Amino acid sequence: MKTSFLPNFTMGENAFLEIEKFVPKYSKIAIFYGQKAYGEAKQYVDKILNTDNYEILAEQCYGKEANYANVNKILQVKDIQSCNALFAIGGGKCIDTVKCAGNQLNIPVYTIPTIASTCAAVTKISIMYDLNGEFLEIVQLKNPPVHCFIEPNIIVRAPIKYLWAGIGDTMAKHIESTFSARNDELNFTSELGIKIGENCYYPVLRDAKKALEDAKEYKLSHEVERTIQNIIITTGCVSLLVDSEYNSALSHALFYGLTVRQHIEKGHLHGEVVSYGTLVQLMMDNQLELLKKTYQLHEEIGLPICLADLELRRNEDLSDILEKTVINQELRHVPYKVTKELILNAIMKLEDYRG
């Protein structure tokens, strides 16, 4: 028996007016947010949540990182057990922290993403890090968020780097899932998820450059809206539908390996680093046509194409990164054994590649 989920979401101007349709009136709620994110979202949220229709028992910043220390802070909030709903307002780390806490408390979570950088707002996993910012584990949750509310006017005003990084993270989903599922006889939901995953790549490849140009001018064009939807919703559909072993591969495993270097976690965005891993995976797997298309887009919009773009040197020792990469859970189910030697060879070949 298999139970599957699809994202429930509302996107558009005045999306928050729909909250009353999906969050029962007179619920007791707690709101957890990223500090900068709430500065943008509060004016919209207050009109709905800070009314007689809801009782707010807590309203506070979640912290700065997705770690168990911040999860425990939520668990210890006064009267948290009395809540009927938790709201997560912010980016992926905020949302993953609140989802993890809601999972432990058995309290439904509603999400309001303020950037389009990952699919965290609709998935039933939480990516957790240790106190040093190094990847710790992926927590499998019982349920995804009940509903996601996307106000594009908030997202288009966020720093453009988040949309830029989200493009890299989203395109990786198609490359990784097709690689991980290769040669397998797929069940219905995995086959459906992987087919949907094509929209994580081809429409994004088409729209990315114009979407970034328009977003820089705070213009909500068709390309901007489609890119936001593909980053948050399409990628989320794949994550929710496919069996867990098909969700990622080398692009993400290499990202987690790279987090052993503190400057990566502190100075580079998740999707930015993942996008580099996508090029490495395509090179390793000799998918030269997709490599060419992806590399050319990276050059056009400034996503990483070499070690120097991640403040690493060609001749430096990468053994700590490679060791962390090959033991990552994202490489447990791939069509052939991915070794440190294979990865390093692909990295070096990419250094000499010119698209």
N, C-alpha and C positions, 0 to 999 in steps of 0.2 A: 504494500500500500504506500502511495506517495501523495503527499499534500504539497501543492505548489501555490505560489503567490505571484501576483503582478502588482506593480506600483499603483497606488491610489494617489492621484495628484490633481491639483487645480493650478493652472498657470494663466496669468494674464493680469492686466491692470485691475485693481480692486479684488484680487484673489482672496484677500483675507475676509471679505464679506461672506465667503463660503464657510468660514469656520463654524458659524452657528448651525450649519446643516450637518456637520460631522462631529462636533464636540457637543454632547448633550448640555442643554442649559442648566445652570445652577451647579455645574461640576466644580469641585475643588481642584485647583490646578497649581502647579509649580512651574516657573519659567527659569530656564538656565540658558545663558547666552555667552557669546564671545564679546569682550568689552567694546571693540570697535564696531562689530556687527550690530550691536544693539543700538548704537548711536544712530544708525541708518534706519533700522526697522521699527524702533519704538513708536515713532509717530504714527505708523500704520497699525501696529498691533494694539496700542492703547485704545483705539477707537472701538475695538471689538472685545478685547479681553478685560480691560480695566473698566468694566461696567457692572451693573447690577446683575447681569446674566451669569457671571462667574465670580467665584471667590478665590482670590490669589493668596495662597498660603506661603509662598516663597517666590522671590524674584532676585536672582543673584548670578554673578559671573561664575562660570563653571571652573575657571582656571585658565591655563594656557596650553596644556598638553593633554593628549589622550593617554592617561595612565591610571593605575588603580588608586593612587592617592586621591585623584580628583573624583573618581567614582565613589570612593568612601566618603568624601565630603558631602556628596549628594545623599548617600544613604543615611548620613547622620543629621540631615536638616530636620529641624523641629517640625513635627506633624507630617512628615513626608509620607508616612503610611496611610494617612487619611486622604491623600490625593486620589482623584479619579483619572487624572491626565498629567503627563509631563510634556512641556514644550521645550524643544531644542532650537535655538535661534543662532545661527552662525555658520561656520565652515565645517569641514569634515571632522576635525578633531573634537570640536564641541559636540557635534551630533553623535559621533561614535561613543563619546563618554556618557552622554545622556541615555543613549540606547542601551549601553551596557548596564547602567544603573537601573533603568526601567525593567530590563530583563530580570535582574535580581529581585526587584520589588514586585514583579508581576503587575506593573502599572503601564497602561497604554502610553505610547510616545507619539507625539505629533511633531513634524519638523517644518522649519522655515529656513531654507538655505539662503544665505545672503551673498554667496559667491557660487559660480558654476565651475567647480574645480574637480569634483569627484561625484560618484553616485551614492555617497554615504546617506543622503537624505531619504533613500527608499529601500536600502538593502537590509538584510538580517544578519549582518556581521559587524563586528567592531574591531578595528585595527588598533592594538594596544602597544604602547612603548614603555620602556623602563624610565627611571628618573633621569637617566643620562641622555634620553632622546633616541636610544637605540631600539630598533624593532624588537618586540617581545613575542607577541602571538596574535593570531586571528581568532577572535571569539565567535563561535557560532551561536546565534540567538534563537529564541523560540519563535519569534514573529518579527516581521518588518514593522516599521512605523505604520500607524493606522492610516495616516493621510499626510501628504506633503503639500504645502502651500507655497507657490512660487510667484513672487511679485517681480517681474522682469525689470521694473524701474530701479529696484534696489540693486539687482545684480549688475545692470549695465553701468551703474555709478561706482561699483567696486573697482579697486585697482586692476588694470588690464592684465596684469601678470597672472591673475587667477584663471581667467578665461583662457589665456595662452597655455597655461599648464594643464588645464582641463582638456584641451584639445589633444595634448600628448597622451594623457591617461586614457582617454576614450578610444583613440585609434589603436592603442595596445590591446584592448579587449578582443577585437576581432582576430588580430594576429595571434594572440595567445590561445584563445579558445579553440580555434581551428587546429593549432599545433597540438595542444594537449589531447584533443579528441581524435586525432588522426588514427585510422585503422580500427577504431572501436565500433561495435554495433551499438548505436545510440538508442536510448529510450525516447519516447515521444517528446518529453519536455526538454531534454538536452538538445535534440535535433531542432526543435522550435527555437530554443534560445540561441543556438549557434547561427541559425538562419537570420534571426532578428539582429544578431551581432554584425552582420554586413553593414547595417546602418550606423554602426559605430565607426566605420572606416570610410566608405565611399562618399556619403554625403558630407562628412566632416572634411575629407580631402578636398571636396569641391568648394565648400563654403568658408573654410577656416580663414583664408586671407582677407576676404571682404568682411567677414564677421568681426575680425579684430580691427580693421580700419573703421568700420561703423561704430563699434563699441568705444573706440577712442574719442569719438565725437558724441558719445551718449545717444546714439541713434538706434532705436529699436527696429532695425530692418528685419526682413524675413530671414536673412542669413544669421543674424544674431539670435533670433528666437529659436530657429531650428538647431543652432549649435548648442544653445543652453539646454534644449530638450534632449538632444542626443547625449550630451555629457551627463545629465542627471538621470533621465528616464530610460533612454535606450540601453545605456550601459547597465542601469539597474535591472532592467528586464532580463538581460543576459545573466547577471549575477543571481537573480532569484530563480530562474528557470533551469539552468544547467546544473548537472551534478557538480559538487564542490571541486572535484579534481579537474574540471574543465575551466575553472574561473580564471586561472592565471597560468603563467609559465615563466620563461626566463626574464621577460621584461620586468616583472615585479620581484622575482627572486633576486635579480641583480640590484634592484633598488634597495631591498632589505639588506643585501650585502654591503652596499655602499654606505648605509647608515652607521657602519662601524667608524667611519670618519666623521667626526663631529661637525666639520664645516659643511658637510652635505646636508645633514638634518637642519642645521641652523641657517644656512645660506642659500639653499636650493629647494624648490617646491617639489612635492611628491610627483605630480604629473610631468614636470620638467625632467626629472631623473628617470622616471619610467620610460619616457619617450626615447631617451638614449638607449635604454635596455631593449627597446623594440628594434632599433637598428642593429644592435649586437645580435639579437635573436635571428633576425632575417639574414644577416651575414652568415651566422653559424649554420643556419638551415639551408643556405644557398638559394633563397627565394629572391633572386636577383631583380625580377621585374617589380615586385612589391618594394624591395629595398630602394630601387631607383626612384619610384614615386614618393615614397615616404621621405627619403633623404632630400629630395628636391623641395618638398614642402617645408621641411626643417630649415633648409637654407633660406627660404623665402620669408619665414616668420620668426626665425631666430632660435628655434629649439636646438638643443645640443646635437652636434654631429661628431664630436671627438672628445678625448679626455680633457683637453685644455678648457673646454666649455664647462667642465665640472671642477676646475681648479686642480686637476691631476696631471702628472707628467708621463709621457710615454715610457720613459726609462725607469720609473720608480717601481718599487716592489708592491704588487697588488695582491699578495698572497692572503692577507687578512680579509680582504674584500671577497676574494674567490672562495676562500674556505667558508665564510658565512653564507655565500650564495648557494653553493652546491648542497648544503644541508637544509636549505629552506624548504618548507613544506610545499611550496608551489612547484617544485621539481620532482615530487613523488610520483606523478603520473604524467609522463611524457613519452613520445614514441621511441626514443632511444636514450641511452644513458648520457646525461649532460655532465661532462667532467670539467675540472678546472682548466685542463689543457685545451679543450674545445672552446671554452669561453674566452680564454686568453688569446688564442689564435684568432678568434673572430674580432676581438677588440683591436688587435694589432692590424688585421686586414682592414678594419674600418678606418684606422688612422691613415692608411694610404689611399683610401677610396675617395673618389671625386665625383660620384654620381653619374 
